[in-house]
Amino acid sequence: MNSTFYSNSTELAEDEYPVNSSVDGEGSKTHCPLGRDNFISVLVLISYITIFIVGLIGNSTVVGRTCLLRCRSSVDMYIVNLAIANLLFISTLPFWTLNTLQNRWPFGSVMCKLCSFASSLNMYSSVFFITCLSIDRYLAIAYPGTSLKMQRISRALVSSCLIWVTACAVSLPTIFLHQSSFSKERNTTVCTVVYPRHHTAQWTMAIDLGENMVGFVIPFLLLGVIYLLIYRALNHNLKPETSKQGRMLETASALVLAFLICWLPFQTVTFLRELVKFQIITDCHLVSVIEAALPVTVCVAYSHSCINPILSWFCGGCFKNRPRKPSLPPTSIYMRPTTVFEQEKSRDRPAEP
């Protein structure tokens, strides 16, 4: 993920563009003066506060109710892990909000590294969990006889552990490269990426494009193949799909679509900014449009953390599949313990013809 994502578009206020993500100032620049848009700053603040409140309530509800209802399906396991990843990221939003409000990073390098790591971890783990959820739905539909419930739960548990390990591993560069540093262009302290002084341009391209490929392009190519296989399996499956399977498939599909809608604008703008950095795009008007769109796409990407629990609630999962307690029949209100006298009286009563 691009360093701009972590600094929450603080580079927008710099006097000229592009300023490389490194602080040593190496690399070529296209001089395009930029200004600060107060409306966008207010929009970003409102978005952060809204996402924090809605995301905290929604994801906490998903985790709490899943544990209280003791949901045991593989789908619920992926969804609750997805909610935990969202909560880890949402916990950093107060820091990013104060960063935007004060126009500086006042929390030091340690918090800069931790907040950046949580943001990266959320992006990777979200798309990985959604991919595994889609694979699980394909196996349940294509091989209903062999994909037993306990096997799917065990597989989901192992997959969840591997996802967390993998997401942490690919997010480690954020810990090593991010730090709090002084920006000469903005005359303030920012949380940004500090690349090695040698081969800065190569580091920038390798990190940014690598994160875009691993965190977005490759997973969605895989998801495209998975859903083509699901469509094929549904067409060739002689047994009609159960209502529960249908709801779970709807949940997986909705989560995939939400991730695509939320993250595609940011990934597109990030790719265009890479083209600007390497002077493939040099038109100052187009550069200004890209920079103006950047904070908006960041907010849209962040909103994914509060959309997931809403989709999980309405599309199915643990909450809708939980069986209700059977209600007592109407006659049960008359079924009360009888005394010995009443029992003797009922025995002496003549039988009806």
VEXVEX-388894 format. One record per residue (C-alpha): residue number from 1; z, y, x. Coordinates in Angstrom, 1 decimal. Each point is the difference from the previous one (the first is absolute). Layout:
(NUM,(Z,Y,X))
...
# end
This chain:
(1,(0.0,0.0,0.0))
(2,(-0.9,3.4,1.3))
(3,(2.7,2.2,1.5))
(4,(-0.6,2.7,-2.6))
(5,(1.4,-2.3,-2.6))
(6,(3.3,-0.1,1.6))
(7,(0.3,3.7,0.7))
(8,(-1.0,0.5,-3.6))
(9,(-2.9,2.3,0.8))
(10,(1.9,2.4,2.2))
(11,(-3.1,0.4,2.1))
(12,(-1.6,1.8,-3.0))
(13,(1.7,3.3,1.0))
(14,(-1.3,0.0,3.6))
(15,(-2.2,2.9,1.0))
(16,(-3.1,-2.0,0.9))
(17,(-1.3,-3.5,-0.6))
(18,(-0.1,-2.6,1.3))
(19,(3.1,-0.2,2.0))
(20,(0.3,-3.5,1.5))
(21,(2.9,-2.1,-1.1))
(22,(1.3,0.2,3.6))
(23,(2.0,3.0,1.1))
(24,(-1.5,0.3,3.4))
(25,(-3.1,1.7,-1.5))
(26,(-2.6,-2.2,1.7))
(27,(-3.3,-0.6,-1.6))
(28,(-2.8,2.1,-1.4))
(29,(0.6,2.3,-3.0))
(30,(-2.1,1.5,-2.7))
(31,(1.4,3.5,-0.7))
(32,(0.3,0.4,-3.7))
(33,(2.8,2.4,-1.1))
(34,(2.1,-1.3,-2.8))
(35,(2.7,1.7,-2.2))
(36,(3.0,-1.2,-1.9))
(37,(-0.3,-0.6,-3.7))
(38,(3.3,0.7,-1.7))
(39,(-1.1,-1.7,-3.2))
(40,(-0.6,-3.3,1.9))
(41,(3.4,0.3,1.6))
(42,(1.6,0.3,-3.4))
(43,(-2.0,-2.8,-1.4))
(44,(1.0,-2.3,2.9))
(45,(3.7,0.9,-0.6))
(46,(-0.2,-0.7,-3.7))
(47,(-1.8,-3.3,0.7))
(48,(2.6,-1.2,2.5))
(49,(2.9,0.8,-2.3))
(50,(-1.7,-1.7,-3.0))
(51,(-1.0,-3.1,2.0))
(52,(3.5,-0.3,1.4))
(53,(1.7,0.1,-3.4))
(54,(-2.5,-2.2,-1.9))
(55,(-0.4,-2.4,3.0))
(56,(3.8,-0.4,0.6))
(57,(0.7,-0.7,-3.7))
(58,(-3.0,-2.3,-0.5))
(59,(0.3,-2.1,3.1))
(60,(3.8,-0.3,-0.2))
(61,(-0.5,-1.3,-3.6))
(62,(-2.5,-2.6,1.1))
(63,(2.2,-1.3,2.7))
(64,(3.2,0.1,-2.1))
(65,(-1.4,-1.7,-3.1))
(66,(-1.9,-2.6,2.1))
(67,(3.3,-1.0,1.6))
(68,(2.0,0.2,-3.3))
(69,(-2.5,-2.1,-1.9))
(70,(-0.3,-2.4,2.9))
(71,(-3.8,-0.1,-0.1))
(72,(-1.3,-2.9,2.0))
(73,(-3.8,0.3,-0.1))
(74,(-2.2,0.8,3.0))
(75,(-1.4,3.1,-1.7))
(76,(3.5,1.4,-0.5))
(77,(0.8,-0.7,3.7))
(78,(-3.0,2.0,1.1))
(79,(0.7,2.8,-2.4))
(80,(3.7,0.4,1.0))
(81,(-1.0,0.1,3.7))
(82,(-2.6,2.6,-0.9))
(83,(2.8,2.0,-1.7))
(84,(2.2,-0.3,3.1))
(85,(-2.8,1.3,2.2))
(86,(-0.4,3.0,-2.4))
(87,(3.7,0.7,0.1))
(88,(0.0,0.1,3.8))
(89,(-2.7,2.6,0.0))
(90,(1.5,2.0,-2.9))
(91,(3.2,0.3,2.0))
(92,(-1.9,2.1,2.5))
(93,(-1.4,2.5,-2.5))
(94,(3.0,2.4,0.1))
(95,(-0.7,0.4,3.7))
(96,(-3.7,0.7,-0.5))
(97,(0.9,2.4,-2.9))
(98,(2.3,2.1,2.2))
(99,(-2.7,-0.2,2.8))
(100,(-2.5,1.6,-2.4))
(101,(2.5,2.5,-1.5))
(102,(1.2,1.3,3.4))
(103,(-3.4,-0.3,1.7))
(104,(1.6,-1.8,2.9))
(105,(1.5,-3.4,0.9))
(106,(3.8,0.6,0.5))
(107,(1.1,-3.7,0.3))
(108,(-0.9,-0.9,3.5))
(109,(-2.1,-2.7,1.6))
(110,(2.0,-3.0,-1.2))
(111,(-0.4,0.9,-3.7))
(112,(-3.6,0.8,0.6))
(113,(-0.6,-3.5,1.4))
(114,(2.0,-1.6,-2.8))
(115,(-1.7,1.9,-2.8))
(116,(-3.4,-0.6,1.4))
(117,(0.7,-3.7,0.5))
(118,(1.1,-0.3,-3.7))
(119,(-3.2,1.7,-1.2))
(120,(-2.2,-2.3,2.1))
(121,(2.1,-3.0,-1.0))
(122,(-0.5,0.8,-3.7))
(123,(-3.8,0.3,0.3))
(124,(-0.4,-3.2,1.8))
(125,(2.5,-2.1,-1.9))
(126,(-1.3,1.3,-3.4))
(127,(-3.6,-1.1,0.6))
(128,(1.1,-3.3,1.6))
(129,(2.3,-0.8,-3.0))
(130,(-2.8,0.9,-2.4))
(131,(-2.4,-2.2,1.9))
(132,(2.3,-3.0,0.0))
(133,(0.7,0.6,-3.7))
(134,(-3.7,-0.2,-0.7))
(135,(-0.3,-3.2,2.1))
(136,(2.9,-1.5,-2.0))
(137,(-1.8,0.8,-3.3))
(138,(-3.2,-1.6,1.3))
(139,(1.8,-3.2,1.0))
(140,(1.8,-0.2,-3.4))
(141,(-3.3,0.4,-1.9))
(142,(-2.3,-2.1,2.2))
(143,(2.4,-2.8,0.7))
(144,(2.5,-0.1,-3.0))
(145,(0.8,-3.7,0.5))
(146,(0.9,0.1,3.7))
(147,(1.5,3.5,0.1))
(148,(3.5,-0.9,-1.2))
(149,(2.5,2.7,-0.7))
(150,(2.5,-1.0,2.8))
(151,(-2.8,-0.2,2.5))
(152,(-1.2,3.5,-0.9))
(153,(3.5,1.4,0.2))
(154,(0.5,-1.6,3.5))
(155,(-3.4,1.3,1.1))
(156,(0.9,3.4,-1.3))
(157,(3.3,0.1,1.9))
(158,(-1.7,-1.0,3.3))
(159,(-2.8,2.4,-0.6))
(160,(2.4,2.9,-0.7))
(161,(1.8,-0.6,3.2))
(162,(-3.2,-0.1,1.9))
(163,(-1.2,3.2,-1.7))
(164,(3.2,1.9,1.0))
(165,(-0.3,-1.2,3.6))
(166,(-3.7,0.9,0.2))
(167,(0.4,3.4,-1.6))
(168,(2.8,0.8,2.4))
(169,(-2.1,-1.1,2.9))
(170,(-3.1,2.1,-0.9))
(171,(2.3,3.0,-0.7))
(172,(1.7,-0.1,3.4))
(173,(-2.5,2.5,1.5))
(174,(1.5,2.7,-2.3))
(175,(3.4,-0.4,1.6))
(176,(-1.4,0.3,3.6))
(177,(-2.5,2.8,-0.7))
(178,(1.8,2.3,-2.5))
(179,(2.5,2.5,1.1))
(180,(1.3,3.5,-0.8))
(181,(-1.8,2.5,2.1))
(182,(-0.7,3.8,0.2))
(183,(-3.4,1.1,-1.3))
(184,(-1.4,3.1,1.8))
(185,(-2.6,0.6,-2.7))
(186,(2.7,0.1,-2.7))
(187,(2.9,1.3,2.1))
(188,(2.3,-2.6,-1.5))
(189,(1.2,-3.6,0.4))
(190,(-2.0,-2.7,-1.7))
(191,(0.2,-3.8,-0.4))
(192,(-3.3,-1.2,1.4))
(193,(-1.7,-2.5,2.3))
(194,(0.1,0.4,3.7))
(195,(-2.7,-2.0,1.7))
(196,(-0.1,-0.8,3.7))
(197,(-1.5,2.8,2.1))
(198,(-2.8,-2.3,1.3))
(199,(-2.8,-1.0,-2.3))
(200,(1.4,2.0,-3.0))
(201,(-3.3,-0.2,-2.0))
(202,(-0.2,-3.7,0.4))
(203,(3.6,-0.4,-1.1))
(204,(-0.6,2.1,-3.0))
(205,(-3.0,-2.0,-1.2))
(206,(1.5,-3.4,0.7))
(207,(3.3,0.8,-1.8))
(208,(-1.4,1.9,-3.0))
(209,(-3.0,-2.2,-0.7))
(210,(1.9,-3.2,0.8))
(211,(2.6,0.9,-2.6))
(212,(-2.6,0.9,-2.6))
(213,(-1.7,-3.4,0.6))
(214,(3.1,-2.1,0.0))
(215,(1.8,1.9,-2.8))
(216,(-2.9,0.5,-2.4))
(217,(-3.5,-1.2,0.8))
(218,(0.6,-3.6,1.0))
(219,(2.6,-0.7,-2.7))
(220,(-2.3,1.3,-2.7))
(221,(-3.0,-1.9,1.2))
(222,(2.2,-3.1,-0.2))
(223,(1.2,1.0,-3.5))
(224,(-3.6,0.4,-1.1))
(225,(-0.7,-3.6,1.1))
(226,(3.2,-1.2,-1.7))
(227,(-0.9,1.5,-3.4))
(228,(-3.6,-1.3,0.2))
(229,(1.6,-3.5,0.5))
(230,(2.4,0.7,-3.0))
(231,(-3.0,1.0,-2.2))
(232,(-1.8,-3.2,1.1))
(233,(3.0,-2.2,-0.7))
(234,(0.5,1.5,-3.4))
(235,(-3.6,-0.7,-0.9))
(236,(0.2,-3.6,1.2))
(237,(3.5,-0.8,-1.3))
(238,(-0.3,-2.2,-3.1))
(239,(3.6,0.6,-1.1))
(240,(0.7,3.4,-1.6))
(241,(2.2,2.3,1.9))
(242,(3.6,0.3,-1.3))
(243,(1.4,3.3,-1.2))
(244,(2.5,0.0,2.9))
(245,(-2.7,-0.5,2.6))
(246,(-2.1,2.7,-1.6))
(247,(2.9,2.5,0.2))
(248,(0.7,-0.9,3.6))
(249,(-3.7,0.4,0.9))
(250,(0.0,3.4,-1.8))
(251,(3.0,1.0,2.1))
(252,(-1.7,-0.9,3.3))
(253,(-3.3,1.7,-1.0))
(254,(1.8,3.2,-1.1))
(255,(1.9,0.2,3.3))
(256,(-3.2,-0.5,2.0))
(257,(-1.8,2.7,-2.0))
(258,(3.0,2.4,0.3))
(259,(0.1,-0.5,3.8))
(260,(-3.7,0.7,0.2))
(261,(0.1,3.2,-2.1))
(262,(3.0,1.3,1.9))
(263,(-1.0,-0.7,3.5))
(264,(-3.8,0.3,0.0))
(265,(-0.1,3.8,-0.1))
(266,(2.5,0.3,2.9))
(267,(-1.9,-2.6,2.1))
(268,(-3.2,1.8,-0.7))
(269,(1.3,3.3,1.1))
(270,(1.6,-1.5,3.1))
(271,(-3.3,-1.5,1.0))
(272,(-1.7,3.4,-0.5))
(273,(2.6,1.6,2.2))
(274,(-0.7,-2.5,2.7))
(275,(-3.7,1.1,-0.2))
(276,(1.2,3.6,0.4))
(277,(2.1,-0.7,3.0))
(278,(-2.9,-1.5,1.8))
(279,(-2.3,2.9,-1.1))
(280,(-2.2,-2.2,-2.2))
(281,(0.8,2.4,-2.8))
(282,(-0.1,3.6,1.3))
(283,(-0.6,2.1,-3.1))
(284,(3.0,2.2,-0.5))
(285,(-0.3,0.1,-3.8))
(286,(0.0,-3.7,-0.2))
(287,(3.0,-0.1,2.4))
(288,(1.9,2.3,-2.3))
(289,(-0.8,-2.1,-3.0))
(290,(1.3,-3.1,1.9))
(291,(3.2,1.7,1.0))
(292,(0.6,1.4,-3.5))
(293,(-0.5,-3.5,-1.4))
(294,(2.4,-1.7,2.5))
(295,(3.4,0.9,-1.5))
(296,(-1.2,-0.8,-3.5))
(297,(-1.1,-3.5,1.1))
(298,(3.3,-0.5,1.8))
(299,(1.8,0.7,-3.2))
(300,(-2.2,-2.4,-1.9))
(301,(0.6,-2.7,2.6))
(302,(3.8,0.6,-0.2))
(303,(-0.2,-0.4,-3.8))
(304,(-0.8,-3.6,0.4))
(305,(3.6,-0.7,0.7))
(306,(1.0,1.1,-3.6))
(307,(-3.0,-1.5,-1.8))
(308,(0.7,-3.6,1.1))
(309,(3.2,-0.5,-2.0))
(310,(-1.6,1.6,-3.1))
(311,(-2.9,-2.5,0.2))
(312,(2.3,-2.9,0.6))
(313,(2.0,1.0,-3.1))
(314,(-3.0,0.4,-2.4))
(315,(-2.3,-2.7,1.3))
(316,(2.4,-2.9,0.0))
(317,(2.1,-1.9,2.6))
(318,(3.7,-0.8,-0.3))
(319,(0.7,2.5,-2.8))
(320,(-2.6,-1.2,-2.5))
(321,(0.2,-3.6,0.9))
(322,(3.7,-0.3,-0.4))
(323,(0.8,-2.2,-3.0))
(324,(2.1,1.6,-2.7))
(325,(3.2,-1.6,-1.2))
(326,(-0.6,-2.1,-3.1))
(327,(1.4,1.7,-3.1))
(328,(2.3,-1.9,-2.4))
(329,(-1.6,-1.2,-3.3))
(330,(1.0,1.9,-3.1))
(331,(2.2,-2.8,-1.2))
(332,(2.1,0.1,3.1))
(333,(2.0,2.9,-1.4))
(334,(1.6,-2.5,-2.5))
(335,(0.8,-2.5,2.7))
(336,(3.7,0.6,0.7))
(337,(2.9,-2.3,0.8))
(338,(1.5,-1.5,-3.2))
(339,(3.6,-0.8,-0.6))
(340,(1.4,-3.4,-0.8))
(341,(0.6,1.0,-3.6))
(342,(-3.7,1.1,-0.4))
(343,(-1.2,-3.3,1.5))
(344,(2.1,-2.0,-2.5))
(345,(-1.2,2.1,-2.9))
(346,(-3.6,-0.5,1.0))
(347,(0.5,-3.8,0.1))
(348,(1.5,0.0,-3.5))
(349,(-2.9,2.0,-1.4))
(350,(-2.5,-2.2,-1.9))
(351,(-3.4,-0.4,1.5))
(352,(-2.9,1.9,-1.6))
(353,(-2.6,-2.2,-1.7))
# end
